[in-house]
Amino acid sequence: MPRMAALGAALIILSLLPSSQPYEADSIQGYARPYAFDVVSWEADYFLRLAPAHGAPDREMANRIEAALIAQGLGTTLGPFRALLPPLSFRMAKLPNLLVVSPRDRIEQYKTVLLDPDLTEAQINELEASVDRLGFSSEIERVGGVALYPSMVPDEGRLHDILSTVVHEWTHQYLFFRPLGQAYWAGGDMVTINETVAEAAGEEIGQMIYQRYYAGIEPEPPSRPAPSGNFDFRREMRSIRLTVDAMLLQKQVEQAEAYMEERRLYLWQNGYHIRKLNQAYFAFHGSYGT
């Protein structure tokens, strides 16, 4: 494996490990520690394993993704060749959960912690309640992919979505060695910008690969029943986000939380089953604020 790939993986690991933080963040880490996803073991299993790992990708698929990324100008010149740095590497696996923590008086990713993929509903509820008692808004949900090295992508689902996720997570790795990616840990708008760039790359290049090699092979998923009337989920979510932002600016925290719960029930009635709708949810799904 090239040294740059190993260095990139090591830096990503270090950036995810706990550092000196305010007391409240340490308390959150303490509550989450029994449920935390073991990043170091994941990396060690990859780097120390000699035999092919479970969940290793189909080589033909990986080659096609790599060629598409290089064709889009994302390769690095190495003598007479163009190659990806870091090299494309991913594994299909059951994805971790993610604890997202936001202050209650504003929408912001204050802290995130990767959690075990096999948490029970009772454990999720207990951890969220513990964090909320510290005066925060929290939410736990399963991630769509993780930009470790190798990156983690879902081991089930539509091929189109898997391709998009592979490109999305590699884009994070690519950006990690550039100022934009390094600014991710500054939080706030930098998280949203990084995620927007990775999402756009994943959708566009993933769709390109799918249409070129796999369209017509995979059966189309059953269409979702159309919601009653002219219900527009994204429009509704943006409206909720803007209303909540305005309420929080007026220091109406409890009223904003009551409003989000009322709208969550409305969304549920229209077929969109969101378990929790709060400040942490919007901090994670930041695009609704743009």
C-alpha positions in Angstrom: 0.0 0.0 0.0 1.4 3.5 -0.8 2.7 5.5 2.2 0.3 8.3 1.5 -2.7 6.0 1.9 -1.4 4.8 5.3 -0.6 8.3 6.4 -4.0 9.5 5.4 -5.6 6.7 7.4 -3.5 7.5 10.4 -4.4 11.2 10.3 -8.1 10.5 9.9 -8.0 8.2 12.9 -6.2 10.8 15.0 -8.7 13.5 14.0 -11.5 11.3 15.2 -10.1 10.5 18.6 -11.2 12.6 21.6 -9.1 15.7 22.4 -9.1 18.4 25.0 -12.6 19.6 25.1 -15.0 21.5 27.5 -16.4 19.6 30.4 -19.8 19.2 28.7 -18.2 17.5 25.7 -16.2 15.2 28.0 -19.4 14.3 29.7 -21.0 13.5 26.4 -18.0 11.3 25.5 -18.3 9.6 28.8 -21.9 8.7 28.3 -21.2 7.5 24.7 -18.1 5.5 25.5 -19.8 2.2 26.4 -21.6 2.3 23.0 -18.7 3.8 20.9 -17.7 2.3 17.5 -14.1 1.1 17.7 -12.4 3.1 14.9 -8.9 1.8 15.8 -9.9 -1.8 15.5 -11.6 -1.2 12.2 -8.4 0.4 10.8 -6.1 -2.3 12.4 -8.2 -5.1 10.9 -7.7 -3.7 7.5 -4.0 -2.8 7.7 -2.9 -6.0 9.5 -5.1 -8.5 7.6 -3.3 -10.6 5.0 -6.3 -12.5 3.6 -9.1 -10.7 1.7 -11.4 -9.0 4.2 -15.1 -9.7 4.5 -17.0 -7.1 2.5 -14.1 -6.4 0.1 -15.5 -4.8 -3.1 -15.8 -6.4 -6.5 -12.6 -5.5 -8.2 -14.3 -4.7 -11.5 -16.7 -2.3 -9.7 -13.7 -0.6 -7.9 -11.8 -0.3 -11.2 -14.8 1.4 -12.9 -15.2 3.9 -10.0 -11.5 4.7 -10.0 -11.5 5.3 -13.8 -14.6 7.5 -13.5 -13.0 9.6 -10.8 -9.8 10.0 -12.8 -11.8 10.9 -15.9 -13.4 13.7 -13.9 -9.9 15.3 -13.3 -9.6 14.0 -9.7 -6.4 12.0 -10.4 -2.9 12.9 -9.5 0.0 12.7 -11.9 2.6 10.1 -11.0 5.2 10.1 -13.7 3.4 9.0 -16.9 0.4 7.8 -15.0 -2.7 9.3 -13.4 -3.8 7.7 -10.1 -6.1 8.5 -7.2 -4.5 9.8 -4.0 -5.6 8.5 -1.6 -6.1 5.2 -3.5 -9.7 4.1 -3.7 -10.4 1.7 -0.9 -13.8 0.7 0.6 -15.5 -2.1 2.4 -19.2 -3.0 2.5 -20.4 -3.4 6.1 -23.2 -2.8 8.5 -22.8 0.9 9.1 -22.4 2.5 12.6 -24.9 4.7 14.3 -24.0 8.4 14.9 -24.8 10.5 18.0 -25.3 14.1 16.9 -25.4 16.8 19.6 -26.5 20.4 19.1 -27.0 23.2 21.6 -30.7 23.8 22.2 -30.6 27.6 21.6 -29.2 27.2 18.1 -28.7 24.6 15.3 -25.1 23.5 15.3 -23.1 20.3 15.3 -21.5 20.7 18.7 -20.3 17.1 18.8 -20.7 13.8 17.0 -19.7 10.3 18.1 -19.7 7.1 16.0 -21.6 4.4 17.8 -21.9 0.6 17.6 -24.1 -0.5 14.6 -26.1 -2.9 16.8 -27.5 -0.6 19.4 -30.9 -1.5 20.7 -33.8 0.9 20.8 -33.5 1.0 24.6 -29.8 1.9 24.4 -30.5 4.6 21.9 -33.2 6.1 24.1 -31.1 5.9 27.2 -28.0 7.6 25.6 -30.1 10.4 24.1 -31.8 11.0 27.4 -28.5 11.2 29.2 -27.1 13.8 26.7 -30.4 15.8 26.8 -30.1 16.0 30.6 -26.8 17.9 30.1 -28.9 20.6 28.4 -28.3 19.6 24.8 -30.4 18.4 21.9 -29.4 14.9 20.7 -30.4 12.4 18.0 -29.0 9.0 17.0 -29.4 7.6 13.5 -27.5 5.3 11.2 -25.0 6.9 8.9 -25.0 6.4 5.1 -21.3 5.9 5.0 -18.1 6.7 6.8 -14.9 8.2 5.4 -12.4 6.1 7.4 -9.7 4.3 5.4 -10.9 2.1 3.9 -14.3 3.9 3.8 -17.4 2.1 5.1 -20.3 1.8 2.7 -23.6 -0.1 3.1 -23.6 -3.8 2.6 -27.2 -3.7 1.3 -29.4 -1.4 -0.8 -29.6 -0.3 -4.4 -26.4 -0.5 -6.4 -27.0 3.1 -7.6 -26.9 4.3 -3.9 -23.9 2.2 -3.1 -21.9 3.7 -6.0 -22.9 7.2 -5.0 -21.8 6.5 -1.4 -18.4 5.1 -2.4 -17.8 8.3 -4.4 -19.2 10.5 -1.6 -16.8 9.0 1.0 -13.8 9.0 -1.3 -14.4 12.7 -1.9 -14.2 13.3 1.8 -10.8 11.5 1.8 -9.7 13.5 -1.2 -10.7 16.8 0.5 -9.0 15.8 3.7 -5.6 16.6 2.2 -6.8 20.1 1.1 -7.8 23.2 3.1 -11.5 22.7 2.6 -11.5 19.2 4.0 -9.2 20.1 6.9 -11.7 22.9 7.8 -14.4 20.2 8.4 -13.6 20.0 12.1 -14.1 23.7 12.5 -17.8 22.8 12.5 -20.7 25.0 11.5 -20.9 26.1 7.8 -17.7 24.1 7.0 -19.5 20.8 7.7 -22.3 21.8 5.4 -20.0 22.9 2.6 -17.9 19.7 2.8 -21.0 17.6 2.8 -22.6 19.5 0.0 -19.5 19.0 -2.2 -19.3 15.3 -1.4 -23.0 14.8 -2.0 -22.8 16.5 -5.3 -19.8 14.5 -6.4 -21.4 11.3 -5.2 -24.7 11.9 -7.0 -23.2 13.0 -10.3 -20.3 10.6 -10.7 -22.3 7.7 -9.1 -25.1 8.2 -11.6 -22.6 8.4 -14.4 -21.1 5.0 -13.5 -24.5 3.4 -12.9 -25.8 4.5 -16.3 -22.7 3.4 -18.1 -22.3 0.0 -16.6 -25.4 -1.1 -14.6 -28.6 0.5 -15.9 -31.0 -2.2 -16.9 -29.3 -4.9 -14.8 -30.7 -3.9 -11.5 -34.5 -4.0 -11.2 -36.1 -0.6 -10.4 -37.3 -0.3 -6.8 -41.0 -0.3 -6.2 -42.3 3.3 -6.5 -43.3 5.0 -3.3 -47.0 5.7 -3.1 -47.6 9.3 -3.9 -48.4 11.4 -0.8 -51.9 12.8 -0.7 -52.4 16.2 -2.3 -49.3 18.1 -3.3 -47.2 17.4 -0.3 -43.5 18.4 -0.9 -41.3 16.9 1.8 -38.2 19.1 1.1 -40.3 22.3 0.9 -42.0 21.4 4.2 -38.7 20.6 5.9 -37.2 23.9 4.7 -40.2 25.8 6.0 -39.9 24.1 9.4 -36.1 24.9 9.5 -36.6 28.5 8.7 -39.4 28.9 11.3 -37.3 27.2 14.0 -34.3 29.4 13.2 -36.5 32.5 13.6 -37.9 31.2 16.9 -34.4 30.4 18.3 -33.2 33.9 17.4 -36.1 35.2 19.6 -34.9 32.9 22.4 -38.1 30.8 22.1 -36.4 27.5 22.7 -39.3 25.6 24.3 -41.7 26.9 21.7 -39.4 25.8 18.9 -39.1 22.3 20.3 -42.9 22.0 20.7 -43.3 23.3 17.1 -40.9 20.7 15.8 -42.7 17.9 17.5 -46.0 19.0 16.2 -44.6 19.1 12.6 -43.0 15.7 13.1 -46.4 14.2 13.8 -47.7 16.0 10.7 -44.9 14.5 8.6 -45.6 11.1 10.0 -49.2 11.4 9.0 -48.0 12.1 5.4 -45.8 9.0 5.2 -42.5 10.4 6.4 -41.6 8.6 9.6 -39.0 10.7 11.3 -38.2 9.3 14.8 -37.0 12.7 16.3 -37.2 16.2 14.8 -35.1 18.6 16.9 -32.1 20.8 16.7 -29.7 17.9 16.4 -31.6 16.5 13.5 -31.3 19.7 11.6 -27.7 20.1 12.6 -27.0 16.7 10.9 -29.3 17.3 7.9 -28.0 20.8 7.3 -29.1 21.2 3.7 -32.6 22.1 4.8 -31.3 25.4 6.1 -29.9 26.4 2.7 
